């Protein structure tokens, strides 16, 4: 028996990442304009690009949400009406808003666009969630500090037409739903305006007042103490629990992450969600999908707050390092039925004899050893050392333009 599918919502920090998200199975993407969003480090979208991105998604029956989720200051208020009026004209599928004042402006200057309440609004109980709905929100993105049990209660006690969204994968924040002043204090970069310097990932030592310059480790670790650092969220193994909790939209974090990250993680969650919703009673998790999300750059994984307080279950840990075991070797530029020489563009150096894996929508596990390589002029080569160089590879499997070829480092 089929069950209703939740939306799979992927990050899109640029147009290239947006296309990857859609190609690899996202039902919707969330993007930011050049202002008023919380990811200043991502490429983001100009006003013209926003219109093009909305059209691109709608032509493919996909949705696009625009972040307007800064914690607004007085100087933001005078500039917001013009931007909101523009958004009302180009009609994204929703605005993601954290500030109640911005919400009031959106109702006035973008009345035709639905409002989603950002996780920055710290919605942690059913009364707050219901109140946001009464104020005009069609969806609330829940605080990341909630357990599945708390989410179930919110679902039961809130109007059924109100959608609930939750993060299921990606970086976590040491501060309550991302509201943090540490970056402002340590680096004069306001995280609540999208410029977080991520000081929670830095190494820290303890210095006693009367012994200046003498640094003590907070706990045993030769590299320092990462007392503010958290593991990355990963719920790929828990799709049934997320669906049964009543979550309408599964959100992947990562607008600053790479196109490869977006493609890989979206592809894995797409397959897991589809498999469960097609046959909930007979669902068995495919361990290959866990392996897939481990092939992107990530910190150690954890289930966040979903199954209890992280302090009791090992969320904080002693390193800020990323695990990077795979990289994109090349991108396929043309469709091929298999067995042919295929035009590709190099992304990272690889050589003849390397084993490459194919990343393609809806499929995992195909790999091959590079046995034939030719440059753009047709000359046989032993390696592909130059970024973006054109080459041809003999690929034994069917591939499509846009597929990625990755190698283990």
MARLO-549412 format. One record per residue (C-alpha): residue in three letters; x, y, z. Coordinates in pm, whole numbers, padded with zeros to 5 digits, always signed. Layout:
<nodes>
AlaXYZ/...
</nodes>
This chain:
<nodes>
Unk+00000+00000+00000/Unk+00138+00340-00100/Unk+00165+00622+00152/Unk+00167+00996+00085/Unk+00513+01115-00008/Unk+00671+01402+00180/Unk+00833+01674-00024/Unk+01208+01642-00074/Unk+01352+01994-00044/Unk+01711+02056-00156/Unk+01946+02354-00121/Unk+02043+02562-00425/Unk+02318+02812-00363/Unk+02360+02875-00736/Unk+02185+02798-01064/Unk+02418+02502-01125/Unk+02328+02354-00787/Unk+01960+02417-00854/Unk+01979+02219-01178/Unk+02162+01937-00998/Unk+01898+01926-00724/Unk+01613+01906-00974/Unk+01791+01651-01190/Unk+01865+01423-00895/Unk+01512+01417-00760/Unk+01423+01722-00552/Unk+01056+01819-00545/Unk+01150+02172-00447/Unk+01455+02390-00388/Unk+01523+02685-00162/Unk+01739+02974-00278/Unk+01848+03316-00163/Unk+01859+03649-00338/Unk+02158+03878-00308/Unk+02022+04019+00018/Unk+01795+03935+00315/Unk+01898+03567+00334/Unk+02117+03377+00579/Unk+02382+03243+00342/Unk+02593+03535+00222/Unk+02877+03291+00140/Unk+02679+03114-00131/Unk+02665+03256-00483/Unk+02294+03336-00454/Unk+02065+03476-00723/Unk+02028+03820-00876/Unk+01676+03949-00936/Unk+01695+03838-01301/Unk+01834+03496-01206/Unk+01554+03449-00952/Unk+01295+03490-01227/Unk+01485+03249-01452/Unk+01518+02997-01167/Unk+01146+03013-01089/Unk+01061+02957-01456/Unk+01309+02669-01476/Unk+01148+02494-01179/Unk+00789+02558-01283/Unk+00855+02425-01634/Unk+00952+02098-01465/Unk+00662+02102-01218/Unk+00896+02171-00928/Unk+00874+02440-00659/Unk+01111+02716-00555/Unk+01117+02893-00219/Unk+01307+03217-00155/Unk+01476+03289+00177/Unk+01399+03626+00334/Unk+01497+03497+00676/Unk+01739+03748+00824/Unk+01672+03870+01176/Unk+01580+04217+01048/Unk+01715+04540+01194/Unk+01565+04886+01150/Unk+01785+04960+00850/Unk+01647+04653+00669/Unk+01284+04757+00697/Unk+01297+05050+00452/Unk+01462+04833+00184/Unk+01235+04530+00213/Unk+00913+04657+00046/Unk+01075+04697-00298/Unk+01227+04348-00281/Unk+00904+04189-00160/Unk+00710+04363-00438/Unk+00952+04216-00691/Unk+00901+03869-00545/Unk+00526+03917-00568/Unk+00569+03981-00941/Unk+00792+03683-01020/Unk+00596+03452-00788/Unk+00813+03195-00615/Unk+00617+02921-00442/Unk+00684+03062-00095/Unk+00891+03306+00106/Unk+01089+03168+00399/Unk+01064+03426+00679/Unk+01192+03432+01038/Unk+01095+03778+01158/Unk+00735+03864+01243/Unk+00784+04221+01120/Unk+00911+04093+00784/Unk+00610+03864+00777/Unk+00377+04164+00810/Unk+00560+04340+00527/Unk+00534+04029+00310/Unk+00158+04011+00363/Unk+00134+04371+00246/Unk+00386+04380-00040/Unk+00385+04015-00154/Unk+00024+03909-00083/Unk+00020+03649-00361/Unk+00314+03446-00226/Unk+00268+03190+00055/Unk+00472+03231+00372/Unk+00686+02960+00531/Unk+00816+03031+00881/Unk+01194+02977+00899/Unk+01361+02749+01150/Unk+01524+03072+01278/Unk+01189+03158+01434/Unk+01249+02884+01694/Unk+00908+02716+01668/Unk+00928+02447+01935/Unk+00567+02399+02051/Unk+00221+02356+01906/Unk+00090+02689+02039/Unk+00360+02886+01857/Unk+00316+02681+01542/Unk-00062+02729+01547/Unk-00020+03101+01605/Unk+00206+03136+01302/Unk-00061+02962+01100/Unk-00326+03202+01233/Unk-00103+03490+01126/Unk-00099+03360+00771/Unk+00178+03101+00738/Unk+00104+02794+00526/Unk+00409+02607+00658/Unk+00634+02614+00964/Unk+00993+02492+00946/Unk+01042+02342+01288/Unk+01331+02419+01521/Unk+01607+02162+01493/Unk+01600+02103+01868/Unk+01277+01899+01851/Unk+01248+01525+01898/Unk+01025+01307+01683/Unk+00790+01268+01978/Unk+00753+01646+02008/Unk+00694+01678+01633/Unk+00418+01417+01651/Unk+00247+01619+01926/Unk+00270+01938+01718/Unk+00122+01755+01420/Unk-00167+01621+01628/Unk-00251+01958+01787/Unk-00212+02188+01485/Unk-00452+02242+01193/Unk-00415+01957+00940/Unk-00379+02198+00648/Unk-00067+02352+00804/Unk+00249+02192+00662/Unk+00544+02102+00883/Unk+00898+02103+00749/Unk+01208+01967+00920/Unk+01578+01943+00844/Unk+01683+01581+00790/Unk+02041+01616+00667/Unk+02337+01853+00691/Unk+02528+02077+00929/Unk+02393+02148+01276/Unk+02441+02463+01482/Unk+02552+02493+01844/Unk+02304+02777+01901/Unk+01929+02758+01930/Unk+01796+02714+01575/Unk+02089+02914+01443/Unk+02030+03235+01640/Unk+02389+03306+01737/Unk+02599+03612+01825/Unk+02932+03431+01851/Unk+03039+03518+01495/Unk+02952+03883+01551/Unk+03153+03889+01873/Unk+03456+03693+01751/Unk+03483+03810+01390/Unk+03248+04110+01349/Unk+03042+03906+01102/Unk+02670+03889+01176/Unk+02543+03533+01147/Unk+02188+03661+01174/Unk+02243+03852+00851/Unk+02400+03558+00668/Unk+02770+03623+00733/Unk+02855+03355+00992/Unk+03229+03288+01027/Unk+03153+02953+01197/Unk+03358+03015+01514/Unk+03185+02711+01662/Unk+03416+02501+01439/Unk+03735+02662+01573/Unk+03975+02502+01821/Unk+03957+02639+02175/Unk+04186+02617+02476/Unk+04140+02729+02838/Unk+04359+03009+02978/Unk+04365+03086+03350/Unk+04355+03458+03438/Unk+04677+03465+03642/Unk+04874+03256+03394/Unk+04842+03450+03066/Unk+04977+03276+02759/Unk+04958+02934+02923/Unk+04692+02734+02743/Unk+04521+02422+02875/Unk+04322+02172+02679/Unk+03963+02152+02791/Unk+03981+01776+02753/Unk+04230+01524+02622/Unk+04303+01589+02256/Unk+04632+01689+02101/Unk+04456+01906+01840/Unk+04263+02126+02082/Unk+03910+02127+02215/Unk+03605+02164+01994/Unk+03365+02243+02276/Unk+03115+02421+02049/Unk+03128+02185+01753/Unk+02853+01947+01645/Unk+02827+01651+01416/Unk+02632+01662+01090/Unk+02270+01549+01083/Unk+02191+01232+00886/Unk+01845+01071+00893/Unk+01870+00859+00576/Unk+01817+00542+00784/Unk+01503+00677+00951/Unk+01266+00768+00668/Unk+00974+00566+00819/Unk+00996+00748+01152/Unk+01009+01088+00979/Unk+00705+01011+00763/Unk+00507+00870+01054/Unk+00581+01183+01262/Unk+00376+01381+01010/Unk+00654+01588+00853/Unk+00539+01730+00519/Unk+00878+01834+00382/Unk+01222+01679+00435/Unk+01486+01952+00411/Unk+01852+01906+00321/Unk+02091+02172+00452/Unk+02374+02301+00235/Unk+02339+02608+00013/Unk+02714+02664+00051/Unk+02796+02300-00029/Unk+02906+02180-00374/Unk+02700+02073-00672/Unk+02829+01720-00613/Unk+02706+01727-00253/Unk+02360+01842-00360/Unk+02337+01575-00631/Unk+02457+01288-00414/Unk+02253+01357-00102/Unk+01936+01444-00296/Unk+01972+01126-00503/Unk+02006+00908-00192/Unk+01707+01057-00009/Unk+01496+01043-00326/Unk+01552+00669-00354/Unk+01488+00604+00016/Unk+01167+00809+00023/Unk+01033+00650-00295/Unk+01108+00298-00173/Unk+00934+00352+00161/Unk+00627+00529+00023/Unk+00580+00264-00247/Unk+00568-00020+00005/Unk+00575+00090+00372/Unk+00497-00257+00510/Unk+00771-00426+00311/Unk+01029-00149+00331/Unk+01387-00250+00402/Unk+01650+00021+00413/Unk+01912-00005+00139/Unk+02252+00020+00309/Unk+02400+00144-00020/Unk+02218+00472+00039/Unk+02399+00523+00370/Unk+02723+00458+00183/Unk+02618+00720-00072/Unk+02575+01005+00177/Unk+02915+00910+00323/Unk+03074+00981-00016/Unk+03031+01357+00017/Unk+03239+01591+00232/Unk+03088+01576+00580/Unk+03161+01575+00949/Unk+03084+01264+01150/Unk+02712+01188+01128/Unk+02448+01186+01400/Unk+02070+01188+01434/Unk+02065+01527+01607/Unk+01779+01580+01854/Unk+01532+01344+01687/Unk+01585+01060+01936/Unk+01664+01254+02251/Unk+01903+01517+02380/Unk+02236+01504+02195/Unk+02435+01538+02519/Unk+02314+01192+02608/Unk+02378+01046+02265/Unk+02713+01185+02153/Unk+02630+01482+01930/Unk+02921+01708+02034/Unk+03262+01571+01942/Unk+03632+01645+01944/Unk+03713+01745+01587/Unk+03592+01992+01328/Unk+03752+01807+01039/Unk+03558+01703+00734/Unk+03560+01349+00601/Unk+03646+01377+00231/Unk+03699+01038+00072/Unk+03557+01100-00276/Unk+03586+01369-00540/Unk+03433+01431-00881/Unk+03672+01320-01156/Unk+03463+01425-01458/Unk+03115+01518-01574/Unk+02947+01337-01865/Unk+02857+01571-02154/Unk+02643+01342-02373/Unk+02404+01048-02353/Unk+02550+00704-02426/Unk+02389+00358-02430/Unk+02704+00194-02288/Unk+03030+00064-02428/Unk+03105+00376-02632/Unk+03362+00651-02605/Unk+03183+00928-02417/Unk+03264+01298-02415/Unk+03338+01424-02063/Unk+03480+01731-01891/Unk+03749+01685-01627/Unk+03691+01817-01273/Unk+03980+01665-01074/Unk+04292+01483-01190/Unk+04263+01108-01256/Unk+04466+00855-01451/Unk+04425+00548-01667/Unk+04363+00250-01440/Unk+04162+00447-01182/Unk+03826+00306-01081/Unk+03543+00554-01130/Unk+03187+00536-00999/Unk+02888+00671-01189/Unk+02652+00909-01008/Unk+02326+00914-01199/Unk+01969+00990-01087/Unk+01791+00696-00926/Unk+02081+00452-00950/Unk+02391+00368-00749/Unk+02671+00112-00756/Unk+02796+00113-01117/Unk+03172+00154-01149/Unk+03442+00079-01403/Unk+03818+00093-01451/Unk+03940+00360-01690/Unk+04087+00155-01976/Unk+04081+00410-02258/Unk+04127+00788-02242/Unk+04158+01038-02525/Unk+04201+01414-02524/Unk+03987+01659-02720/Unk+04196+01601-03033/Unk+04154+01222-03016/Unk+04505+01143-02895/Unk+04541+00862-02639/Unk+04641+00991-02295/Unk+04743+00830-01966/Unk+04602+01099-01735/Unk+04359+01390-01723/Unk+04554+01658-01532/Unk+04400+01982-01655/Unk+04086+02132-01498/Unk+03784+02140-01734/Unk+03980+01969-02014/Unk+03769+01787-02271/Unk+03827+01412-02299/Unk+03663+01089-02406/Unk+03635+00778-02191/Unk+03520+00428-02269/Unk+03226+00378-02030/Unk+03069+00030-02024/Unk+02738+00146-01875/Unk+02462+00364-02010/Unk+02506+00726-01898/Unk+02333+01057-01958/Unk+02459+01411-01998/Unk+02506+01558-01651/Unk+02604+01233-01481/Unk+02910+01262-01259/Unk+03209+01028-01245/Unk+03372+01019-00904/Unk+03682+00852-00764/Unk+03790+00752-00418/Unk+04080+00969-00309/
</nodes>
